[in-house]
Each structure stands twice: as structure tokens, then as C-alpha cells.
Amino acid sequence: DGFLVRVDETLSTRVGSTYFGGAGDDDIKALAISAIDGDLYMVGMSYSSDLPGRSGGAQGSRAGGLDAFVSRMSPSLSILRQATYLGGSGSDVGLSIAIDATAGDVLVGGYTQSANFPGTTGGAQPTGAPSGFPDAFLARLTRDLSSTWPPTSIVVHGGTPQSAAQGATFAQPLSALVRDANLAPVAGASVTFTLARGEFPSEATTAIATGTLLVDHATA
């Protein structure tokens, strides 16, 4: 299994620690901390078919003998927010990770021997080179790890309801920016959303409203 340990700034006190893994061999290769909420993201490789927290992830089941994985934990290491496999029928290993400081999207790099690596349609190089050697890969996932980029739906967080769901007004404005596979803004796109109490859907106690946002214009 992989493990995570958090200590204070003096390195004298352990703040928290946890295992991460399933029944097989699981290795953490790199970590990144979100500037938005302090959550910890990790990437690595897994031989486990029962990796924890994968339900609701972009890829809920392992596609090959060895898949990359991406997971998200709370700053205290006490809550596993989400995990997902990332890979095809061959061997896939995640080696590096970075977080978009504005949108929170997760960028992952590694290598793959899969000819069917997920989400490559629309990418700069949608197919691997026929050399027989592993190819490098780059993948972009949404902040909640529920889908590879671009998402087909979003969860909108924030805002306080001041009246009933129909015709409700909010303390914070809701907005959406939709991008195509080339990351260019798209005008006139419909985006489904769910607004719920709690920062994350798994912690939400009450669904406040659902609906569709119409993006009237494209912005950079």
C-alpha cells in the first residue's frame, strides 16, 4: 500500500497519517496540494482491483493489470474525497501531478503501454506511436476527479439560498465557462448543475436546486 504522513512545520509532531491502497500493490509516485482548498492530490500506480474511493470517479474500474490512479484527500488526511483509475488495457503509471490554481483542474503525467488510453480523442496526439515502447501521456481531470476534460456536467458550489428553489436569489452569482476539446471557450453551451449544501457532494445534506445554465457568451 501507499501511505501519507503529515507533520507540523517543525517536523516534531505528526499531524496525521493514512494508508492508501487495495489488495494488490499500490505505489504513490507524486503529490500536489490545491491552492484553492488545501486538499491533497496524489498520483501513482495500482495493481489493486478494489482501490478505495473509486465509485463516482472518472474511471471506476481497473482496465488492465496495472493502471495509474489519482486520488484526493482532505488536508487532515482523514477523508478520502475521491479516487479514480486512469488507464487502458496495458500498463499505465502516473508519475507527476499539478493543480490548476484557478480552476482546480488536475493535470497528470506518466507513461502508458495501452493503445486504448482513455480520453485521448481531441488531444494533441490521440494515438500512440507504433514503436512497441511505452509512450508518455498527459491527462487533465476535473477538480472532483469525476471526469476527464472537458466535463459534460459540473457541480456548482457556493451561494446561499434566500428563498425557495424556484426563483431563488443567491448571495453569490453563479457562472460557468465551457471549453471545447482544444480548451477554447464555447458560447451558447448548456451546462447541467446541482446546488447543494456542503462543499462536496458526498457531504451535502440537502439538495437545494438543479437546473441548466445557458452560457450566453464566451470569455477567456
C-alpha positions in Angstrom: 0.0 0.0 0.0 0.9 3.6 -0.3 1.0 5.8 2.8 0.8 9.5 3.6 2.1 11.3 6.7 1.6 14.9 7.6 3.9 16.6 10.2 3.9 20.2 11.5 6.3 22.8 10.3 9.0 21.9 12.9 8.9 18.2 11.9 8.4 17.4 15.6 4.8 16.4 15.6 2.8 14.0 13.4 -0.4 15.6 12.5 -1.9 12.7 10.6 -1.2 9.6 8.6 -3.1 7.1 6.5 -2.7 4.1 4.2 -3.9 4.2 0.7 -4.4 1.1 -1.4 -6.3 -2.1 -2.1 -5.5 -5.8 -2.0 -2.7 -5.5 -4.6 0.5 -3.5 -4.9 -0.2 0.3 -4.8 2.5 3.0 -5.1 2.3 6.7 -4.7 4.6 8.5 -7.1 3.8 12.2 -6.6 1.8 14.6 -4.6 0.3 18.1 -5.1 -1.6 20.4 -2.7 -4.5 22.5 -4.1 -4.1 26.3 -3.5 -7.9 26.5 -3.6 -8.8 24.4 -0.5 -5.6 22.7 0.7 -6.8 19.3 -0.4 -4.0 16.8 -1.2 -3.9 15.0 -4.6 -1.7 12.1 -5.3 -0.9 10.0 -8.4 0.7 6.6 -8.8 0.2 3.1 -9.9 -2.1 0.3 -8.8 -2.4 -3.5 -9.2 -5.5 -3.5 -7.0 -9.0 -4.0 -8.4 -10.5 -2.7 -5.2 -8.9 0.7 -4.8 -10.9 2.7 -2.2 -13.0 5.7 -3.1 -13.2 4.9 -6.8 -17.0 5.0 -7.0 -18.1 8.1 -8.9 -14.6 8.6 -10.3 -13.8 9.2 -14.0 -12.8 5.5 -14.3 -14.4 3.4 -11.6 -12.7 0.1 -12.5 -9.2 -1.1 -13.5 -8.8 -1.6 -17.2 -5.5 -3.5 -17.2 -3.2 -5.4 -14.9 -1.5 -2.1 -13.9 -3.3 1.2 -14.0 -2.4 4.7 -12.9 -4.6 6.2 -10.2 -5.4 9.7 -9.0 -6.9 10.4 -5.6 -7.9 13.4 -3.5 -7.8 13.7 0.3 -8.7 16.3 2.9 -5.8 18.3 4.4 -6.1 16.3 7.6 -5.8 13.0 5.7 -8.9 11.9 7.5 -11.3 12.0 4.5 -10.8 10.4 1.1 -12.8 12.7 -1.2 -12.4 10.7 -4.4 -10.2 8.3 -6.3 -10.1 7.1 -9.9 -8.2 4.7 -12.1 -6.6 6.1 -15.2 -5.5 3.6 -17.9 -6.3 1.2 -20.6 -5.7 -2.5 -21.2 -1.9 -2.2 -21.0 0.3 -1.0 -18.2 -0.1 2.7 -17.1 1.8 4.5 -14.5 1.2 8.1 -13.2 4.4 9.9 -12.3 3.7 13.6 -11.9 0.7 15.8 -10.9 -0.1 19.5 -10.8 -3.2 21.5 -9.9 -4.6 24.5 -11.9 -4.6 27.2 -9.2 -7.6 29.0 -10.8 -10.0 26.2 -11.9 -8.7 23.4 -9.7 -8.3 21.0 -12.7 -5.9 18.2 -12.1 -3.0 17.6 -14.6 -1.3 14.2 -14.6 1.7 12.9 -16.5 3.2 9.4 -16.8 3.7 6.6 -19.3 1.5 4.1 -20.9 1.6 0.9 -22.9 -2.1 1.0 -23.6 -3.4 1.5 -27.2 -6.8 2.5 -25.7 -5.7 5.0 -23.1 -8.9 6.9 -22.1 -9.9 10.4 -23.1 -7.4 10.9 -26.0 -10.0 12.0 -28.5 -9.3 15.6 -29.4 -5.9 15.5 -27.8 -2.7 16.8 -29.5 -1.7 13.2 -30.2 -4.7 10.9 -29.9 -2.9 7.7 -30.7 0.3 6.2 -29.5 3.4 5.7 -31.8 3.6 2.1 -33.1 7.1 1.6 -31.7 6.4 -1.1 -29.2 7.9 1.1 -26.5 5.8 2.9 -23.8 4.5 6.4 -24.7 4.3 9.4 -22.3 0.8 10.7 -21.5 -0.8 13.9 -20.3 -4.3 13.9 -18.8 -6.5 16.6 -17.4 -9.3 15.8 -15.0 -11.9 17.9 -13.3 -11.2 19.0 -9.7 -13.6 16.4 -8.2 -11.9 13.6 -10.4 -15.3 12.7 -11.8 -14.4 13.1 -15.5 -11.5 13.7 -17.9 -11.5 17.1 -19.6 -13.7 18.5 -20.9 -16.6 17.7 -18.5 -20.1 17.2 -19.7 -21.6 18.5 -16.5 -20.5 20.5 -13.5 -21.4 20.8 -9.8 -21.8 24.4 -8.8 -20.9 25.2 -5.2 -21.3 28.4 -3.3 -24.2 30.8 -2.8 -26.7 30.9 0.0 -30.4 30.4 -0.9 -32.6 33.3 0.3 -36.0 31.9 -0.9 -37.5 28.8 -2.5 -35.6 26.9 -5.2 -37.9 28.4 -7.9 -36.9 32.0 -8.4 -34.3 31.8 -5.7 -31.7 34.5 -5.4 -28.2 33.9 -4.1 -25.7 35.8 -2.2 -23.0 34.8 -4.7 -23.5 34.8 -8.5 -23.4 31.5 -10.3 -21.4 31.3 -13.6 -19.9 28.7 -15.9 -17.2 28.7 -18.5 -17.4 25.8 -21.0 -14.4 24.9 -23.2 -14.1 22.5 -26.1 -11.6 19.7 -26.5 -9.0 22.3 -27.6 -9.7 24.4 -24.4 -11.3 27.2 -26.4 -14.3 28.9 -24.7 -17.7 27.8 -26.1 -20.6 30.2 -26.4 -24.2 29.0 -26.2 -23.5 25.8 -24.3 -25.9 24.2 -21.8 -24.4 23.1 -18.5 -26.3 21.0 -16.0 -25.7 21.7 -12.4 -26.7 20.7 -8.9 -26.6 23.1 -6.0 -26.3 21.5 -2.5 -25.3 22.4 1.0 -21.8 21.3 1.9 -18.6 21.8 0.0 -18.6 18.4 -1.6 -21.5 16.3 -3.0 -20.6 13.4 -0.7 -21.0 15.7 2.3 -24.1 17.5 1.1 -27.2 17.1 3.4 -29.8 18.8 1.2 -30.2 19.3 -2.5 -31.3 22.9 -3.0 -31.8 23.2 -6.7 -31.0 21.6 -10.0 -31.2 23.1 -13.5 -29.4 24.3 -16.6 -27.1 27.2 -17.1 -27.1 28.7 -20.6 -23.7 30.2 -21.3 -24.6 33.3 -23.3 -21.1 34.3 -24.3 -17.6 33.0 -24.4 -15.0 34.6 -22.1 -11.3 33.9 -21.9 
